Structure formats: C-alpha cells, structure tokens
Amino acid sequence: QVQMVESGGALVQAGGSLKLSCTASGLTLGEYAMAWFRQAPGKEREGVACISRSGESTYEANSVYGRFFISRDNAKNTLYLQMNSLKPDDTGTYYCAANPVGLCGSWLGYDYWGQGTQVTVSS
C-alpha cells in the first residue's frame, strides 16, 4: 500500500522560511518524478515545483521561482521543499505527488498523493 506523508507545515510570518518533507512508503521514490502542489482556500490546486526521477532536473512555477527549492533524497525515500521569503499568497495546503513518467513537463499524470500539510503565512 502506497502512503505519502507530508510534514513541516506551520504558521509563519511573511518573509520567513519553512522546509516541507514528504516521506513515501510502499513505493520506490527514485522511480518517480515528484512534485509539490498547493491549494489555497477557494482556489484551484496548482503545481509549485517538480523534480525529475534522478534529481538532475527541477522546475519551479513562476510564482515561487527563486524562493522555493525542491530536492529529494532517494535513499531516504523523501522529498523536500525549501520555502524562503514566504508571502501571504503562499498560504495553502501543500501536497506531494508522484508521477511514474519520471520527468517534469506537465502537471498531469500524478498517480499518488499525500494528505497535505498546512502552510499559513501571516502578514
């Protein structure tokens, strides 16, 4: 049974930093491209960052480019999202997801999802 568990969400002031983690079980993380998505209240879920199966390629959405950094440790079956210079607009539930294709290029095709971790940025 595949399980993906996010952690690290918190209430933080604008300008602060957080590091999210996503630990997977029941699958080998190194076989999947991984991504972080977020959903703010009343808004659609959006892709935030993606990292290829090997970790050599990453992609960050324009809204977080230069502030958020995605990484992975396949040996630990864990995905990370370092979030810096947080803004109130970054508030939302953050989800990790796994894509068997192995490459970034689309926000579609993610088969496995975590339950999410809440990030709240106060102004």
Disulfide bonds with the S-S distance in Angstrom:
Cys22-Cys96 2.05
Cys50-Cys104 1.91
